[in-house]
Amino acid sequence: MMIGRRIFILQKRSFTSVRRFLCPYTSQAPNPNPSPAQGSASFRSAGSRSSILHVSPSCSSYTFVISFNVPYIAVNRSFFSSHAVADLPVGGIVDVPLAQTGEGIAECELLKWFVQEGDQIEEFQPICEVQSDKATIEITSRYKGKVAQILYVPGDIVKVGETLLKIVVEEAQVSTYVLENPTPTQEGLKNIKPCDSELTKNDICGVLSTPAVRNLAKQHGVDLNDVKGTGKDGRILKEDVLQYAFQKGSIKDPSASLTSASRRQFLGGEEDHPHPSGEVLGSYEDKTVPLRGFQRTMVKSMSMAAKVPHFHYVDEINCDALVELKSSFQNTNSDPDVKHTFLPTLIKSLSMALSKYPLMNSCFNEELLEVILKGSHNIGIAMATPSGLVVPNIKNVQSLSILEITKELSRLQLLALDNKLNPADICGGTLTLSNIGAIGGKFGSPLLNLPEVSIIAIGRIQKVPQFTDDGNIYPASIMTVNIGADHRVLDGATVARFCGEWKQFIEKPELLMLHMK
């Protein structure tokens, strides 16, 4: 115990007297400051006259000699050089990890790379695009340098904190990294690795190969360090991996495997698309499709929603006045970028009804048994995209005009189709509206988008015969709505009254003008 304490004092007092950063340095170069007489340097702790650190220039191990007026106890151990990182011959290799992309996000799917190995990149340049459970995010580089090694391929699941790629950075940036991280730890030191002045490309990357080649090697259980590359500068090609696997007996025909691998690369991951084509279905072969991104989110959210006691309230709404209003908007529209639909008016009228029934616009905290009445009407719109179901929301609908809602809805739809939604577009919803009628069907039975307590599915508007009180028949544009509610918070009477209020605004749009602030 006493020995450990004296070593700690020695380290603290000997190496904090100058602003230097301890980093792993195992070069066999001679010590730059040897003693002329002894060829080695000794440092004595200011507060411990009997504690001496002996540094030998001939090896990378240091020897602690601690004297307590008893026979010397020599402890040989590997240590870190006290040379500043800026003193290294050249820069260093920095690991670029996947940073935390949002609260509660533990992993992301890598969608695509914007850089390749060997590319020169600048600070804040986008290097890749990832998709979390909530949004698609571009990852930018913190450093200026050269891409040394890419560790993942598109489609891989990367956990937060894992290294995405390695970058060769300049000396100044390594010094900056040191100043920003003045208290080094064993874990933190792993992020910066020294580079000798005689490093070659092979030394920097270990082996030169593309992510596709490494993925192919992983599939066949091939260690790339054992493969001799035939490409430029010794780069390992797919042919090299397959030939090595053939020699090991892992595959029978390297040419056939190469054709299959090339086909997968040409398709650009289409074979892994969650919606199989008719050609695949016609092959009558089972296919395992991993769920990614928003589809994974749907699995988690719907599994939780299924445990909540639901009830549904169904009603029909006459949309004759809504149809006329939409036609009027479109006929007087002078902006070619604006397309008027039924949905913005439905959203605005929904917000008006929520003002009278705030419990419908709330969230439930199961642990504390509390209901949070939300002040903002952030109405989510369920959208079916090639990447799966996503529910962005329009913020503060109570403060927006119908035209502003139309423009915001169009923006969210375009971003959703391009898989470019931001986390802010998705988070913070207070009530969800699912327009199943845009695809087809009279109505659906939606499940809650927790922690929200209500969700509304609307069917398509269709002309159907209706009867007057005296028995006459007339055509009417009827829309069926189905309101799903959390029965732990809402009761049937509240939902029925709310639906009646909303129905009134839709059937008589002039009331919107009367109650708008």
C-alpha positions as CSV (number, residue, x, y, z in Angstrom):
1,M,0.0,0.0,0.0
2,M,2.8,2.4,0.9
3,I,4.7,1.5,-2.2
4,G,1.7,2.3,-4.4
5,R,1.3,5.6,-2.6
6,R,4.9,6.7,-3.2
7,I,4.7,5.7,-6.9
8,F,1.6,7.9,-7.2
9,I,3.3,10.8,-5.6
10,L,6.3,10.4,-7.8
11,Q,4.1,10.3,-11.0
12,K,2.1,13.3,-9.9
13,R,5.0,15.6,-8.9
14,S,7.5,14.6,-11.6
15,F,5.3,14.8,-14.7
16,T,2.9,17.7,-13.9
17,S,5.7,20.2,-13.5
18,V,5.6,20.8,-17.3
19,R,2.6,20.7,-19.5
20,R,3.1,17.4,-21.2
21,F,0.8,14.6,-22.2
22,L,1.6,10.9,-21.5
23,C,1.1,8.9,-24.6
24,P,2.2,5.4,-25.7
25,Y,5.5,5.7,-27.5
26,T,7.5,2.5,-28.2
27,S,9.9,3.8,-30.7
28,Q,13.5,2.5,-30.3
29,A,14.9,5.9,-31.1
30,P,17.4,7.1,-28.5
31,N,16.2,9.4,-25.7
32,P,16.5,13.0,-26.8
33,N,17.9,14.2,-23.5
34,P,20.3,11.6,-22.2
35,S,22.8,12.4,-19.5
36,P,26.3,12.8,-21.1
37,A,27.9,10.9,-18.3
38,Q,25.5,8.0,-17.8
39,G,23.6,7.8,-21.1
40,S,20.4,7.8,-19.1
41,A,18.3,10.3,-17.2
42,S,17.2,10.2,-13.5
43,F,14.3,12.2,-12.1
44,R,13.9,12.8,-8.4
45,S,10.6,13.7,-6.9
46,A,10.6,17.1,-5.2
47,G,8.9,15.8,-2.1
48,S,10.6,12.4,-1.9
49,R,14.4,12.3,-1.7
50,S,14.5,8.5,-1.7
51,S,12.2,7.9,-4.7
52,I,14.1,7.8,-8.0
53,L,12.9,7.1,-11.5
54,H,15.6,5.6,-13.7
55,V,15.1,6.0,-17.5
56,S,17.1,3.7,-19.7
57,P,17.5,4.9,-23.3
58,S,18.1,1.4,-24.6
59,C,14.6,0.1,-23.9
60,S,11.0,1.3,-23.6
61,S,10.6,0.0,-20.0
62,Y,11.3,2.3,-17.0
63,T,12.6,1.1,-13.6
64,F,11.2,2.6,-10.4
65,V,13.7,2.4,-7.4
66,I,12.0,3.1,-4.1
67,S,14.0,3.4,-1.0
68,F,12.5,3.2,2.5
69,N,15.8,2.6,4.3
70,V,15.4,-1.1,3.5
71,P,17.1,-3.1,0.7
72,Y,16.1,-1.6,-2.7
73,I,12.9,-2.9,-4.2
74,A,13.1,-2.8,-8.0
75,V,9.9,-2.7,-10.0
76,N,10.2,-3.2,-13.7
77,R,7.1,-2.1,-15.6
78,S,6.1,-0.7,-19.0
79,F,5.4,3.0,-18.8
80,F,4.3,5.9,-21.0
81,S,6.8,8.4,-22.5
82,S,6.7,11.9,-21.0
83,H,7.4,13.4,-24.4
84,A,4.6,15.7,-25.7
85,V,2.7,14.4,-28.6
86,A,3.8,17.3,-30.7
87,D,7.4,16.0,-30.3
88,L,6.5,12.9,-32.3
89,P,8.2,12.7,-35.8
90,V,4.8,13.2,-37.6
91,G,1.1,13.3,-36.6
92,G,-0.9,10.4,-35.2
93,I,-3.8,8.2,-36.1
94,V,-7.0,9.3,-34.4
95,D,-10.0,7.0,-33.9
96,V,-13.3,8.7,-34.9
97,P,-16.1,7.1,-32.9
98,L,-19.8,7.2,-33.4
99,A,-20.9,10.0,-31.1
100,Q,-24.2,10.1,-29.1
101,T,-26.8,11.1,-31.7
102,G,-29.7,11.5,-29.3
103,E,-31.1,10.7,-25.9
104,G,-31.5,7.0,-25.4
105,I,-29.8,6.1,-28.7
106,A,-27.4,3.1,-28.2
107,E,-26.7,2.1,-31.8
108,C,-27.2,3.3,-35.4
109,E,-27.3,1.7,-38.8
110,L,-24.6,2.9,-41.2
111,L,-26.3,4.0,-44.4
112,K,-23.5,5.2,-46.6
113,W,-20.0,6.7,-46.6
114,F,-19.1,10.1,-48.2
115,V,-15.4,9.3,-48.1
116,Q,-13.1,6.5,-49.0
117,E,-9.7,5.2,-47.7
118,G,-7.0,7.5,-48.8
119,D,-9.2,10.6,-49.2
120,Q,-8.1,13.9,-47.7
121,I,-10.8,15.4,-45.5
122,E,-11.4,18.8,-43.9
123,E,-12.7,19.7,-40.5
124,F,-16.5,19.5,-40.2
125,Q,-16.7,17.7,-43.6
126,P,-19.5,15.0,-43.7
127,I,-17.9,11.6,-43.6
128,C,-20.9,9.2,-43.3
129,E,-24.7,9.0,-42.8
130,V,-26.3,6.9,-40.1
131,Q,-29.8,6.2,-39.1
132,S,-31.0,5.9,-35.5
133,D,-34.3,4.8,-34.2
134,K,-35.5,8.4,-34.6
135,A,-33.8,10.1,-37.5
136,T,-31.1,10.1,-40.2
137,I,-28.0,12.0,-39.2
138,E,-24.8,13.0,-41.0
139,I,-21.6,12.5,-39.0
140,T,-18.9,15.1,-39.6
141,S,-15.2,15.0,-39.0
142,R,-13.6,16.8,-36.1
143,Y,-10.2,16.6,-37.7
144,K,-8.4,17.5,-40.9
145,G,-6.3,14.7,-42.3
146,K,-6.3,11.5,-44.4
147,V,-8.7,8.6,-44.1
148,A,-6.5,5.7,-43.0
149,Q,-9.1,2.9,-42.5
150,I,-12.8,2.5,-42.7
151,L,-14.1,-0.2,-40.2
152,Y,-17.7,-0.7,-41.2
153,V,-19.7,-1.2,-44.4
154,P,-23.2,0.2,-45.2
155,G,-25.9,-1.9,-43.5
156,D,-23.8,-2.6,-40.4
157,I,-25.1,-1.7,-36.9
158,V,-22.6,0.5,-35.0
159,K,-22.9,1.0,-31.3
160,V,-22.4,4.4,-29.8
161,G,-18.7,4.9,-28.9
162,E,-17.4,2.3,-31.4
163,T,-14.8,3.5,-33.9
164,L,-16.1,4.3,-37.4
165,L,-12.8,5.1,-39.1
166,K,-9.2,6.1,-38.4
167,I,-7.8,9.4,-39.6
168,V,-4.1,10.3,-40.0
169,V,-3.9,13.9,-38.5
170,E,-1.2,16.5,-38.4
171,E,0.9,17.3,-35.4
172,A,-0.9,20.6,-34.6
173,Q,-4.2,18.7,-34.3
174,V,-2.7,16.1,-32.0
175,S,-1.5,18.9,-29.8
176,T,-5.0,20.4,-29.8
177,Y,-6.4,17.1,-28.8
178,V,-3.9,16.9,-26.0
179,L,-4.9,20.4,-24.7
180,E,-8.6,19.5,-24.9
181,N,-7.9,16.3,-22.9
182,P,-5.4,17.4,-20.2
183,T,-6.1,14.4,-17.9
184,P,-5.1,11.3,-19.9
185,T,-6.4,7.9,-19.0
186,Q,-5.6,4.4,-20.3
187,E,-8.8,4.4,-22.3
188,G,-8.4,7.9,-23.7
189,L,-4.8,7.2,-24.8
190,K,-6.1,4.5,-27.1
191,N,-7.7,7.2,-29.3
192,I,-4.3,8.5,-30.4
193,K,-1.7,6.3,-31.8
194,P,1.9,7.4,-32.8
195,C,3.2,7.3,-36.3
196,D,6.9,6.8,-37.1
197,S,8.4,8.9,-39.8
198,E,9.0,5.8,-41.9
199,L,5.5,4.5,-41.9
200,T,4.2,3.2,-45.2
201,K,0.6,3.0,-46.3
202,N,0.5,-0.6,-45.2
203,D,1.7,0.3,-41.8
204,I,-0.9,3.0,-41.4
205,C,-3.9,0.8,-42.3
206,G,-2.6,-2.6,-41.2
207,V,-3.8,-3.9,-44.5
208,L,-5.0,-1.9,-47.5
209,S,-8.5,-3.0,-48.3
210,T,-12.0,-1.6,-48.9
211,P,-14.9,-2.2,-46.5
212,A,-16.5,-4.5,-49.0
213,V,-13.4,-6.7,-49.1
214,R,-13.2,-6.8,-45.3
215,N,-16.9,-7.8,-45.2
216,L,-16.2,-10.6,-47.7
217,A,-13.3,-11.8,-45.6
218,K,-15.5,-11.8,-42.6
219,Q,-18.1,-13.9,-44.4
220,H,-15.5,-16.6,-45.3
221,G,-13.5,-16.4,-42.0
222,V,-10.4,-15.1,-43.6
223,D,-7.8,-13.1,-41.7
224,L,-6.6,-10.3,-44.0
225,N,-3.2,-10.2,-42.4
226,D,-2.6,-13.7,-43.9
227,V,-3.6,-12.6,-47.4
228,K,-1.1,-11.2,-49.9
229,G,-2.6,-8.3,-51.8
230,T,-2.1,-8.0,-55.6
231,G,-3.6,-4.5,-56.0
232,K,-1.8,-1.2,-56.0
233,D,0.5,-0.7,-53.0
234,G,-0.3,-4.2,-51.9
235,R,-4.1,-3.5,-51.6
236,I,-6.1,-6.7,-51.0
237,L,-8.8,-7.3,-53.7
238,K,-11.8,-9.5,-53.6
239,E,-10.0,-12.0,-55.9
240,D,-7.2,-12.3,-53.3
241,V,-9.7,-13.1,-50.5
242,L,-11.6,-15.6,-52.6
243,Q,-8.4,-17.3,-53.8
244,Y,-7.1,-17.6,-50.2
245,A,-10.5,-19.0,-49.1
246,F,-10.3,-21.5,-52.0
247,Q,-6.8,-22.6,-50.9
248,K,-8.1,-23.1,-47.4
249,G,-11.0,-25.1,-48.7
250,S,-13.7,-22.6,-47.5
251,I,-15.2,-22.3,-51.0
252,K,-15.2,-24.6,-54.0
253,D,-15.3,-22.2,-56.9
254,P,-13.7,-18.7,-56.4
255,S,-15.0,-17.4,-59.7
256,A,-18.6,-18.2,-58.8
257,S,-18.2,-16.6,-55.4
258,L,-16.7,-13.5,-57.1
259,T,-19.7,-13.3,-59.4
260,S,-22.1,-13.5,-56.5
261,A,-20.1,-10.9,-54.5
262,S,-20.0,-8.5,-57.5
263,R,-23.7,-8.9,-58.1
264,R,-24.4,-7.9,-54.5
265,Q,-22.1,-4.8,-54.8
266,F,-23.8,-3.9,-58.1
267,L,-27.3,-4.0,-56.5
268,G,-26.0,-1.7,-53.8
269,G,-27.7,-3.6,-51.0
270,E,-31.0,-4.0,-52.8
271,E,-31.1,-7.6,-51.9
272,D,-31.3,-6.6,-48.2
273,H,-34.3,-4.3,-48.9
274,P,-37.1,-5.1,-46.5
275,H,-39.7,-5.2,-49.2
276,P,-38.8,-8.2,-51.4
277,S,-39.5,-8.0,-55.1
278,G,-41.8,-10.3,-57.1
279,E,-38.7,-11.9,-58.6
280,V,-37.4,-12.9,-55.2
281,L,-40.8,-14.3,-54.2
282,G,-40.9,-16.3,-57.4
283,S,-37.8,-18.1,-56.4
284,Y,-39.7,-20.0,-53.6
285,E,-36.7,-19.6,-51.3
286,D,-36.8,-18.4,-47.7
287,K,-35.1,-15.1,-47.1
288,T,-34.0,-13.6,-43.8
289,V,-34.5,-9.8,-43.8
290,P,-33.0,-7.9,-40.9
291,L,-35.1,-5.0,-39.6
292,R,-33.3,-1.6,-39.6
293,G,-33.9,2.0,-38.7
294,F,-37.6,3.0,-38.4
295,Q,-38.7,-0.6,-38.7
296,R,-36.8,-1.5,-35.6
297,T,-38.5,1.5,-33.9
298,M,-41.9,0.2,-34.9
299,V,-41.2,-3.2,-33.4
300,K,-40.3,-1.6,-30.1
301,S,-43.1,1.0,-30.0
302,M,-45.8,-1.3,-31.1
303,S,-44.8,-4.0,-28.7
304,M,-45.1,-1.5,-25.8
305,A,-48.4,-0.1,-27.2
306,A,-49.9,-3.6,-27.4
307,K,-49.6,-3.8,-23.6
308,V,-51.7,-0.6,-23.1
309,P,-55.5,-1.0,-22.7
310,H,-57.0,0.6,-25.8
311,F,-60.6,1.5,-26.8
312,H,-61.7,2.8,-30.2
313,Y,-64.4,5.3,-31.0
314,V,-65.7,5.4,-34.7
315,D,-67.8,8.1,-36.3
316,E,-68.6,9.5,-39.8
317,I,-68.1,13.1,-40.8
318,N,-69.8,14.9,-43.7
319,C,-67.0,16.6,-45.7
320,D,-69.1,18.4,-48.3
321,A,-68.0,21.8,-47.0
322,L,-64.4,20.6,-46.7
323,V,-64.4,19.5,-50.3
324,E,-65.7,22.9,-51.5
325,L,-63.1,24.7,-49.3
326,K,-60.2,22.7,-50.7
327,S,-61.4,23.4,-54.3
328,S,-61.6,27.1,-53.5
329,F,-58.1,27.1,-52.1
330,Q,-56.7,25.4,-55.2
331,N,-58.6,27.6,-57.6
332,T,-57.2,30.8,-56.0
333,N,-53.7,29.4,-55.5
334,S,-51.0,31.5,-57.1
335,D,-48.0,29.7,-55.6
336,P,-46.9,26.7,-57.8
337,D,-45.0,25.2,-54.9
338,V,-48.1,24.9,-52.7
339,K,-50.5,22.0,-53.2
340,H,-53.7,22.3,-51.2
341,T,-55.1,19.1,-49.8
342,F,-57.7,18.1,-47.1
343,L,-55.2,17.3,-44.5
344,P,-54.0,20.8,-43.4
345,T,-57.6,21.9,-42.7
346,L,-58.2,18.7,-40.8
347,I,-55.1,19.3,-38.7
348,K,-56.1,22.9,-37.9
349,S,-59.6,22.0,-37.0
350,L,-58.2,19.2,-34.8
351,S,-56.1,21.7,-33.0
352,M,-59.2,23.9,-32.4
353,A,-61.0,20.9,-30.8
354,L,-57.9,20.1,-28.6
355,S,-58.1,23.5,-27.1
356,K,-61.4,22.6,-25.5
357,Y,-60.4,19.1,-24.6
358,P,-56.7,19.3,-23.4
359,L,-56.8,15.8,-21.9
360,M,-56.7,14.5,-25.5
361,N,-53.4,16.3,-26.0
362,S,-51.6,14.8,-23.1
363,C,-48.9,12.2,-22.2
364,F,-49.1,9.6,-19.5
365,N,-46.2,8.8,-17.0
366,E,-46.9,5.3,-15.9
367,E,-44.2,5.3,-13.2
368,L,-45.4,8.4,-11.4
369,L,-49.1,7.9,-12.4
370,E,-49.2,11.4,-13.8
371,V,-50.8,13.0,-16.8
372,I,-48.9,15.8,-18.5
373,L,-51.2,18.2,-20.3
374,K,-49.2,19.5,-23.2
375,G,-49.3,23.2,-23.9
376,S,-48.3,22.9,-27.6
377,H,-50.3,21.0,-30.2
378,N,-47.5,19.1,-31.9
379,I,-49.6,16.9,-34.2
380,G,-47.8,13.9,-35.7
381,I,-48.6,12.7,-39.2
382,A,-47.9,9.0,-39.9
383,M,-46.0,8.6,-43.2
384,A,-45.2,5.4,-45.1
385,T,-41.7,5.7,-46.6
386,P,-39.3,3.3,-48.3
387,S,-37.5,3.1,-45.0
388,G,-40.6,2.2,-43.0
389,L,-43.3,4.0,-41.0
390,V,-42.2,7.4,-39.5
391,V,-44.2,10.0,-37.6
392,P,-42.8,13.5,-37.9
393,N,-44.9,16.2,-36.2
394,I,-45.9,19.8,-37.0
395,K,-45.0,21.9,-34.1
396,N,-47.3,24.5,-32.4
397,V,-50.3,23.9,-34.8
398,Q,-52.4,26.2,-32.6
399,S,-50.3,29.1,-33.7
400,L,-50.1,28.3,-37.4
401,S,-52.4,29.3,-40.3
402,I,-53.7,26.6,-42.7
403,L,-51.3,27.9,-45.3
404,E,-48.3,27.6,-42.9
405,I,-49.5,24.0,-42.0
406,T,-49.6,23.2,-45.7
407,K,-46.0,24.3,-46.3
408,E,-44.7,22.6,-43.2
409,L,-46.5,19.3,-44.1
410,S,-45.0,19.5,-47.6
411,R,-41.5,20.0,-46.1
412,L,-41.8,17.0,-43.8
413,Q,-43.2,14.8,-46.5
414,L,-40.2,15.6,-48.8
415,L,-37.7,14.9,-46.0
416,A,-39.4,11.7,-45.1
417,L,-39.3,10.4,-48.7
418,D,-35.5,11.2,-48.9
419,N,-34.9,9.8,-45.4
420,K,-33.6,13.1,-44.2
421,L,-35.8,13.9,-41.2
422,N,-34.0,15.5,-38.3
423,P,-34.5,14.3,-34.7
424,A,-36.4,17.5,-33.9
425,D,-38.9,16.7,-36.6
426,I,-39.8,13.4,-35.0
427,C,-39.5,14.1,-31.3
428,G,-42.1,15.9,-29.1
429,G,-45.4,14.8,-30.7
430,T,-48.5,15.1,-28.6
431,L,-51.2,13.4,-30.8
432,T,-50.9,11.4,-34.0
433,L,-53.0,11.5,-37.1
434,S,-52.9,8.6,-39.6
435,N,-54.3,9.3,-43.0
436,I,-54.9,5.7,-44.1
437,G,-57.4,7.0,-46.7
438,A,-54.5,8.4,-48.8
439,I,-53.7,4.7,-49.6
440,G,-57.1,3.2,-49.4
441,G,-59.6,1.8,-47.0
442,K,-62.6,3.2,-45.1
443,F,-60.9,3.3,-41.7
444,G,-58.3,1.5,-39.6
445,S,-57.8,0.6,-35.9
446,P,-54.6,2.4,-34.9
447,L,-52.4,1.6,-31.9
448,L,-51.1,4.4,-29.7
449,N,-47.8,6.2,-30.3
450,L,-46.7,6.2,-26.7
451,P,-46.5,8.2,-24.5
452,E,-49.4,9.9,-26.3
453,V,-52.8,9.0,-25.1
454,S,-54.8,9.3,-28.4
455,I,-54.4,8.6,-32.1
456,I,-56.7,9.2,-35.0
457,A,-57.0,7.2,-38.2
458,I,-59.0,8.8,-41.0
459,G,-60.3,6.9,-44.1
460,R,-60.8,8.1,-47.6
461,I,-63.6,10.6,-48.4
462,Q,-66.2,8.9,-50.6
463,K,-69.5,9.8,-52.1
464,V,-72.3,7.7,-50.5
465,P,-76.1,8.0,-50.4
466,Q,-77.6,9.7,-47.3
467,F,-81.2,10.0,-46.1
468,T,-82.9,13.2,-44.9
469,D,-85.3,13.1,-42.0
470,D,-88.2,12.9,-44.5
471,G,-86.7,9.9,-46.3
472,N,-85.2,11.7,-49.4
473,I,-81.8,10.5,-50.7
474,Y,-78.9,12.8,-51.4
475,P,-75.2,12.2,-52.1
476,A,-72.7,13.2,-49.4
477,S,-68.9,13.1,-49.1
478,I,-68.4,11.0,-46.0
479,M,-65.2,10.3,-44.1
480,T,-64.9,7.7,-41.4
481,V,-62.7,8.4,-38.4
482,N,-61.5,6.0,-35.8
483,I,-60.0,7.4,-32.5
484,G,-57.8,5.1,-30.5
485,A,-57.5,6.1,-26.8
486,D,-55.5,5.0,-23.7
487,H,-58.3,3.8,-21.4
488,R,-56.1,4.4,-18.4
489,V,-56.4,8.2,-19.0
490,L,-59.4,8.7,-21.3
491,D,-63.0,7.5,-21.1
492,G,-65.5,7.0,-23.9
493,A,-67.6,10.1,-23.0
494,T,-64.6,12.4,-23.3
495,V,-63.5,11.0,-26.6
496,A,-67.1,11.2,-28.0
497,R,-67.5,14.9,-27.0
498,F,-64.1,15.7,-28.5
499,C,-65.0,14.0,-31.7
500,G,-68.2,15.9,-31.8
501,E,-66.4,19.2,-31.4
502,W,-63.9,18.3,-34.2
503,K,-66.7,17.1,-36.4
504,Q,-68.5,20.5,-36.0
505,F,-65.4,22.4,-37.3
506,I,-65.0,20.1,-40.3
507,E,-68.7,20.2,-41.3
508,K,-68.9,24.0,-40.8
509,P,-65.5,25.5,-41.6
510,E,-66.8,29.0,-41.0
511,L,-66.6,28.2,-37.3
512,L,-62.8,28.0,-37.7
513,M,-62.8,31.7,-38.6
514,L,-65.0,32.4,-35.6
515,H,-62.8,30.8,-33.0
516,M,-59.3,31.5,-34.5
517,K,-57.2,33.8,-32.4
